[in-house]
Amino acid sequence: MADPSTYRPAPGAIPTSPGVYKFRDAHGRVIYVGKAKSLRPRLSSYFQDLAGLHPRTATMVTTAASVEWTVVSTEVEALQLEYSWIKEFDPRFNVKYRDDKSYPELAVTLDEEYPRVQVMRGAHKKGVRYFGPYGHAWAIRETVDLLLRVFPVRTCSNGVFKRARQVGRPCLLGYIGKCAAPCVGKVSADEHRALAEDFCDFMAGRTGNYLRRLEDQMREAAAELEYEKAARLRDDIGALTRAMEKNAIVLADATDADLLALAEDELEASVQIFHVRGGRVRGQRGWVTDKVEDVDTAALVEHALQQLYGGGDGSVPREVLVPALPEPAEPVREWLAGLRGSQVDLRIPQRGDKKDLMATVQRNAQQALALHKTKRASDLTTRSRALQEIADALELDSVPLRIECFDISHLQGEDVVASMVVFEDGLARKSEYRRFQIKGFEGQDDVRSMHEVIGRRFRRYLREREQTGEWAVPEADDPGAPEDHAASEPHGAAGPVDPETGRPRRFAYPPQLLVVDGGQPQVAAAKRALDELGIDDVALCGLAKRLEEVWLPGEDDPVVLPRSSEGLYLLQRVRDEAHRFAITYQRSKRSKRLTAGELDSVPGLGETRRQALLKHFGSLKKLRAATVDELCAVPGIGRRTAETVAAALSSRPPAALAVNTATGEIIDDSADVAGPAAGTAADAAPQTAPFQETP
């Protein structure tokens, strides 16, 4: 690990001009490339106290051994040079794109004497007109097959074309009318080029005038009694219409735009782009990027624009719609305008159809990120690497095949609960999930709650071991131990079987790694609970949400895993699952508490009829407003019971509104009592996409 002060430039040596800079490691490899409007303040910010830097930035500057820069004239030149250097050096600390496969595009080789229509991948070539990209090559071939009836452009390879010219006989497409057969002179080179240009105009979205022209020709042929020609034109119009229907009309007919949306979490971001040409979605593509450097949404947008248009192939549309504007935005606009050759409108859609389509692109990005995480979690090689990285980072004797994670959840200090989730071999073991009610004290104290839960979990573990005669349980109070609940997730149980009851023991397996959601205070509380029980063979760490730091007991500094680390990704997934499971339990308890006091004391009203009333009216607020006749309409509720319920509810004032202090949300009982309640004050962070609450 290098000391940044050893290679810090001398005061005043850094210019104040725009430029691009490179950090190199001890071996001379470029590890980071950046740009700045003014180099001096930007580079100076890297050499402040390491404690004030973001962990990812601190890792980068301590890995580097030197820094160099290049001065340019404008910010646009800096943007271009930064993109070139990132492509050339592939720095490890810059944003990297994964799954950036080569998408197929429809290409027309206008640089040839006889232009050819074909599917192309990879870098764009000069003199070739491109349309797309498309998600699948078969989608291009279906469209081309429909259009060749109207625009019979050559689609054969150069070898086939040359062979046909030699033998004087066209290929099959020439015989069935889907090629003009320029190889045998049925049309001249100029006539064939005109067909190719009409094909390009139609694909570019200029369809209205062409269809109207065909319709006029069809009517003229019918008026002159040329019915065969009219029928052929009618079929051509039908083929073009079917080709147009394959691309949904979403915007105004003349709209050319690219819409870019992002879905991101702490470690990764998914980028999705829809290409709209002539008001229709002509193509779609996307990437998944590791957030290796400290970037926000605006910076991710800038990186995506560089990736999308950096090839300089002239495919920049008139409008580029994004979720956030780069900072500053004007150099990016100038750069895009230079690539296009005319002005480009780079903006955030605010209303109308474009905003609605942006929401669709956003949903696609979220689904792509969720799918990527699911595939990543299910890969055996990736899981093995993640477990090994955790073992190396925490200096464990072996990989942690069983990981348990604990999280505390509450709402303003009420309904305090905890969750325990289990991952075995990197996969969730839902049959081993457990949940706890905090009963040792009242109020909000996450540290004390964590101490109680860890103590109860391992005291139950020692009791299970005592029953087998392996060792005795230490003398200690066990507040609320019988209230520990098995997980309600519908999965098969596992674990050692109790020979007396035939049921699996709940806490029979100890983890190799115990993870708590939190930083130093929570880790210290968990360590104290383990020490009180004499357990010293279970590794312990905490994962702090804000900076994704891994804390170990008794350490003043955290372990900072690389942002691209599979080990960090696994720890984050375990922590997020514990968070989800805790919130689910807390919400169910709160929902029961809100409904219990109102109806439980009504004479003659049992659980079945209480649930029937709540299901019929949906909320206590609507139930209070119901008349006796409306109550009688509920199956199982007679008039006498209805009068009793109405009297009981009208005799007591409605409960005061609760406020979520974390979000400012007013929590009212008018919400559907059967659904999930509002988020907790202690756990208001958004959930990762693959771990939505199970019904």
N, C-alpha and C positions, 0 to 999 in steps of 0.2 A: 504494500500500500504506500503510494507516494505522498509526500507532503506538498500541497499546492504552492506553498511559499517558495519552494526550491525552483520552480519554473515561472513564477509570476513575473510578467514584464515590468521593466523599470517604470517609475512614475513619469508620465508625460510621453512615454514611447508609443502608446497606443493612439492612433489618429481618431479624430471625431467624425470622419467621413463615413458614408455607407460602405458596407463591405460584408464579406463572408469569412468565417473563421473555422479552423480545424483543430481539434484536440487529438494528439497522438499519444500512444502508450510507449512504454520503454523499448518496444521492438520496432517503433516507427509506424505502426499500423494506425490508420485513422479510425478513431472510435466515436467521434461526434462531429457533425457539421451543423453550423448555425449561421444565421444572417442577422444583421442589425442595421437600423437606420443610422445609428451612431455607434461605432465600435467601442469607444472608450468606456462609456457607462455600462454597456452590455458585458464586456469582458471583465470589467472590475467587479461586477456582481458575483462572478464565479469565485473570487478570491477573498470573500469575507469569511467570518468565523464559520466553521463547518456546522456548528450547532444551529446556525440561522438558515442553513440551506435545506431544501427538500431532500429526503433520504436518497432519492434517485439521482439528484444532481450531485449530492455529496459523494455517492459511489462513483460517478463519472469523473469528477475532478481528482479523486484520490487514485483512480486507475490510470489517469493520464500522466504523462511525463513532460509534455511540451505543448505549446499552443502557437499557432501561426495564423496570419490573416492576409486577405487580399482586398485592397481598396478598389471600389467601383464607383461609377459616376452617379447612378440612380438606384433607387430601391428596386426598380424593375429588373435591372441588371443583376442585383444581388439575389433576387428570387430565381432568375434563370441559372445563375452560377451555383446556387445552393442545390437546385434540382440536379444539375449535371454531376456535382461532386457526390451527392447521395447515391446516384445511380452507379457512379464509377467505383466508389470505395465501399459501399454497403456498410456504413458504420453501425456497430453493435448497439449504441445507445440512442440511435434515431428510431423513429417509428418504422416498423417493418410490417409489410403486408403479407398475410398468409392466404392460402387458397386463391391466389391471384392467377388463376389459370387463364389460358388464352381463349377468349370467347370467339365463337365463329361469327363472321360478318359476310354479308352479301357484297361482292366486289364486281365491278365492271372495268375491264382493262382498256380504258380509252386511249392508252398510249400505244396500242397495237393497231395495225392496219385494219384488221377485222376484229373489233372488240368482242370480248368473251365474257359471259356471265358465269361466275363460279363462287364457291364457298372458300373463304380465306381466313387464316388465323395468323396471329403474330403481328409484327411491326408493319405499319402502313408503308406502301411504296408510292413513289412519285408517279403521277399520271394515272393512278387507279382511283376510281370513285367508289367509296365505301358506304354501306347502309347497315345499320345495326348498332351495337352487337346484339345477337340473339342468344337465348338461353340454350338452344339445341340446334344442331345443323339440320335436323329433319324439318324444323319450322321454316328454314330458308328454302329448302327444296320444295316444300308444299306450295309456298308462295310463288316461287319461280315456275313451277309446273302450271299454275293457273295463268300466269302472265305470258308464258311463251306462246299461247294461242293467239294473243293479240300482238305481242312484240316478239316475233320469232328470231331472237338473237342467238348467235352461236354459243353453245355451252360445251363443245367437245374440246379435248386437249389438243395441243399443237401437233402431237404425233398423229392422232386420228385425222385432224384437219389436213395435214400434209399427205397422208395416205389417200384420202378421198380425192384430193386434187390430182394425184398421180393416176388413179384408176378411173377417174371421171364419173364416179358414182357416189352420191351422198349417203350418209348414215341413215339409220331408221328414222330419226327425228325429222330429217329432211323429207322423207316419204309421207309422214303422217301430219305434216304441216306445222310442226313445232320448231322448225329451223328454216330460215330463208335460204339455206344452202348456198352461201356465197362461195363455198369450195368448188362448186361446179358451174359458177357463173349465172345462177338464177337471178341474183341481184348483184349490182355493182358494189364496190367498196363504199362509195358515198351513200348509196341507199341503205346499206347495212349499218353504216355509222349513224344515219338518221334514226333507224330503228333503235339502236342502242341509246341514243340521246333521249328519245321519247320514253324508253324504259326508265332511264334515270330520272326524268322529270316526274313520271308517275310515282316512283318510289320516294321521291323527295317531297311528295305531298301535293303536287300540282295536279290534282285529279279531276276537279270540277270542270274545268274548261275542256279537258280531253273527253270526258264522258258526254258532255253536251255536244261536242263535235261529232262523236259517234252516233248519238241519237239523231242529230240532224241528217247525217248520211243515211241512217236506216230509214227515216221517213221519206227522204228523197228517192231512195231505191224502191220503196214500196209504191210511191206515187208513179214511178216510171215502170211499174209492173215487173221490176227485177226482184222477184220474191226470194230467190236463192241468196242473192247478195244481202237482202234485208235480213233474212234469217241468220246468215253468218254474222252480220253486225250485231243482231240481237244476242246471239250466243257470246260474242266478244264482250258485250256490255255486262252480261251475266257473270262471265269469268272475272272481269275486273271488279265487279261488285262483291263477289265472294272473297276475292283477295283483300279488298278493303275491310270486309267484315272481320278478318282475322286480326285486325288491329283496332281495338276499341276506340271510338271517338270520345275523347275526354276533354278537349279544349277547343278553342276556336280554330277554324279550318286552317288559318295561316300561322298558327303558333309553332315556333321552333324553340324548344327549351330542353334543358337537362335539369332534372330535379334530384338533389342529393340529400339524403337523410342519414342520421346516425342513431345507433343504440349503443350505450356504453355502460360499463361498470368500472370498478377501481383498476382492473387489470387489462381489460380488452375493450375493443370497440368494433362494431359492425358497420360497414359503409355500404349503402345501397344507392344505385343510380338508375333512374328511369330516363330513357331517351325519347323525347316526344318530337316528332317531325310531322308537319302538316296537321297538327292537332291530334295525332294518334301515337300511342306508345309503340315505337318501332323496336325497342330493345331494352334490355335490363342487364345489369351486372352488379357485382358486389365483392367486397373483400372483408376479411377479418384482420384487425391490426392489434398487435401487442402494444400497450401503452408503456413502452420502455422508458421514454423520457417523460418529464413532468409537463403534460399538455392538457389544455382545456378544450372545450368543444370547438371554439374558433380556430385553434391551432390544428385540430384534427381536420377541419374543413379545408384549411389551406393545404395540408399534406395531401388530402384526397384530390384536390384540384390539380396539384402538381402531378400526381400519379395519373390522373385521367387525361390531362391535356399536354403533359410535358413532352410528348413525342413530337409536337409541332406539326401534326398532319393536317391542320386546317379544319378539324371537325368541331370546332367550338361553335355552338349555336348563338342565336341573338340574345337569349335569356339563359341565365344560370341561377336557379333557385336553390337556396341553402337554408339550413336551420339557424345558422349564426354566421355573421360576417367576420372575415379575418381582421386582425388588428395589426396595422392599418389596412383598410380595404382598397384604397385607391391604387396602390402599386399592383395589387392583384388584378384589378379591373384593367389597368393599362397593359399588363402582361397578356391577359386574355384578348384584349382588343388588338394587340400586336400579332397574336397568333391567328386571329380571325381575319384581320385586315379591315375591320370596321368596329363600331362601338358595340360593347357587350354589357347588358344590364345584369349586374350581379346584385341580388337582393334577397330579402326574406319575404315570402308571400304572406300577405296580411288577411286576405278575404277572398271569397269566391271559389271558383272551380280549381284554381291553382293551389289554394290552401287545402282544399279537400283532397286533391291528388297527392299533395305532400304528406298528408296524414296516412294515405295508403302506402307510400314509400316508407314512412316511419314504421308502420306495422310490419312491413317486409323485413326491415332492418332488425327489429326486435325478434322476429321469428328466426332469422338467420343466425343471430347471436345465440338464441336458445338452442337451436339445432347444433351449432358448433360446440357449445359446452357439453351437450349430451353425448356427442360423438367423442369428444375429448375425454370425458369421464369414463366411457365404456371401453376405452382402448387399454388392453392388458399391458402393453409395453409402456405406455404413458403412465399408467398407475404404478408400475414397478419403479420407473424412474422417479416419480414423485415421492414415493416412500423412501427411496434411497437418498434423495436430496434432503428430506426431513431428517433422516438419521444422521447424515453428514453435518448438517447445519447445527443440530442440537447435540452432536457428539454422543449419540446413543450407541450401545453395544450391538444392536441389531435393528432391523427395520421394524417400525411399529405396525404390526399386522392388525392390531385392534386399537382403535382410537376412540376415546369418549370425549364429548364436548358438552359443557354446561353453560346455560344462559339464564339470566334472571329477567322476568317481565312483570310489569305492573302498570297501573294507571293512577298517577298522583298518590302513590303509596298504598292504594287499595288493590285487593285481589292479587297479592304478590305470589307469583308462582315461579317455578324453575323447570327447565327441561334438561334431559340427558339424551343425546343421540349417539349412536354407535356406528362406526364405519369399520368394516373388516375387509382387509385386502383392498382398501381404497373404494369400497362400495358401501352404500347405506344398508344397514341391517335393521329394518324397521321393527322386526319382532322384538328387538332388544331395547327399543326406546322406552324411556321411563319419564314420568312427570311428578312433580312435587308441589305440595302446598307449604308455604312458609308459615309455621305456627310457633316458632320459638320466640317471636316478638312481633310487635305491630309497628307499622310505619315504613318509610322508605329508607333502606340502607342496603345497597347492592353488595357491599363488601361483607357485611354481617350475614346477609342471605347466602352468599357464595360459601362462606365458612360452614353454615348450618347444612347446606345441601351436600357438600363434599363429605362432611362428617357422617351424615345419615347414609349416604350411598356406600361408603366403605365400612361403616359399622354393620350394615346389612351383609356386606361381603364377608366380613369376619365371622358373623353369626352363621352364615352358610358353611364356612370352613370349620367352625367349631362343631357343627353337627356331624361332620365326617371325622372328627377327632384329631384334626391336624394342629390346631392351636385354640387357645381360649380367647374370648372377647375381652378387651380391656374394660374396666369399670368406668362407665361414663353415662351421663344423661343422654337420652335419645328422644328429644321432643318431637312428637308427631310422627314417629316412625311408621305406625300402622297406616298413616294416610298416604304413603307412597303408592302411586298408581302405575300399573302397567300401561304401556302405550295402547291407544285405541286404534292404531293403524291396523287394517285387516291383513295381516301377514301371519304365516305360520310361526309358531314358537320354536325356540331352540335352546340348547343348553343342557347341563346335567339334569337328570330326572330324579326327583325325590322318590325314594323307594316306598315310602309310606303312603303318599297321596297319588303317586303316578304323574304328578304335574312337574313341569320344569321349574327349577329354582330361578328366582328373578335376578339375583346379583352374584351368581356363582363365578363369573369370569372377571378377572381384573384386567384393566387395559395396560398395554405397553406404553401408551402416551395419553396423558390427561390434558385436555385443552380447555381453558376457560375464556369466555368472551370478556375481554378487558385488558387493562395494563397492569402496572406494578401492584396497585392495591389488591386487585382481585387475585393475582398470582400469590401474593403474600398470605392472603386469607386461606387459599386452598392449601398452601404449603403448611400453614399452621395446623389445619385440620388433619392433614396426613401425619404430621409429627406427633400430634396428640394420640393418634391411634398406633403409632409405632410402625407405620408403613414407609419404607424407604426404597422399595424396588419398583416404583411407578414414576416414570418421567413426567414432568409437569412443565407446561408453558402457557402463555396467554397471548391472544391475538387482538391487538388494539385496532379498532375500526378506522380511526382517522387516517393514519399513515400506514396501516397494514404492517405494523412492527410486531415482532415476536419477542416476548419478554420471558426471561428465565428467572427462577427464584434466586434472590440475593444478588442479582446483577444490576449495576447502575445504568448500563447501556443496553439497548435492545439488539437483537440479531436481525439484520436487515437482509432479507432474501431478495435476489434480483426480481424485477417485476415480471420477467419472462419465465420465472421458475415454476416448474410443474409442482414442486413441493408447496410453494406459497399458494398456488391455485387450489390444491387439495385442502390445505388448512382453511382457506377462505370458504370453500364449499361446505366443509364440516361446520364452520361457525355460522354460516347463513342458514343451514338446515336446523341447527339448534335454535337459532333466532325465530325461524318460521314456526317450529313446533311449540316453542314457548308462547308465542303470540296467539297461536290457535287455541291453546289451553286457556290462556288468560281471557280471551274474548268469550269463550264458552262460559267460563265462570261468571264473568261480568253480566252476560246476557241472562243467566239464571238468577243472579242477584237482583237485577232490575225488575224482573217479573215476579219474584217470589213474594215480596212483601205486600203486593197489591191483591193477589188472589188467594194466597195460601190460608188467610184467616177467614175466608168466606165460609160460613157454615154449610155443610152438605155438598161442597164442591170438591170433588176428588181430582186426582192428577189427570185422568182421561178427559174429563169435561173441561178442565183448565186449558189443556192443550188444544181441545177443539175450539174453544173461544178464541184463543190467541191465533190459531191458524185461520179461523174464519175472518177475523177483523184485521189481522196483520200487525197491530200495534196496540199498546195500552191507551194511547191517546184516542184512537178510533173506538176502542172498547168503552172508554168513559163516556164518549159522546153518543153511544148507541141507546136507542129507546128499548123499552121492555119488549115491544113487539119484534124489534130487530133481534134482540137476544133470543127470543123464542124460536126464531127461524134457524138457529143453530141446532143440528141434530143432537138429541140427548138432553137438551135444555128445556125444561117445562116452565110454565108461567110462574109458579112459586119460586123456583130457583132463579129465574130471570129477575124477578122483583128483588130477591135477596142480593143478587150481584149488583144490580143497579143502585140499590140503597147503599151497599158497602162502598162502592166506588165514588158515589156522589158525596158521601159523608166525610171523606178525607181529601185534602188538597193534593194536587199533582206534585210530584217530586220536583225539587229545584233543578234547573239545568246545570249540567256539569260542563266544564271547559277543559279541553286538552291543552295543558300549558306548553307543550312542545310545538303544537301546530296552530293554536288559537281556535280550534274547531269546537263548536258548541255541540255537545253530545246530548241529543234529545231522545226520548223514548218513542218518538213518532216513527223512528226507523223500524224496519222489519225485525221483529224480535227473533225470528228464526234465523236471520242472516248474521254475518260477522259484525261485531261492533267496531267502533273507531279504533285507530291505532293507539298504542300505549305511549305514554310520555317518555318512558325510558327507552322505548324501542320504536322510534318513529322513522328509522331509516328505511329506504325502499328495499324491496326484496329482489334478489337475483332471479332472472327470468325462469330458469328451469325448476325453481323451488316454490311454485305457487302453492297456496294452501289447498290441501286435499279436502274434498267434500266429505 
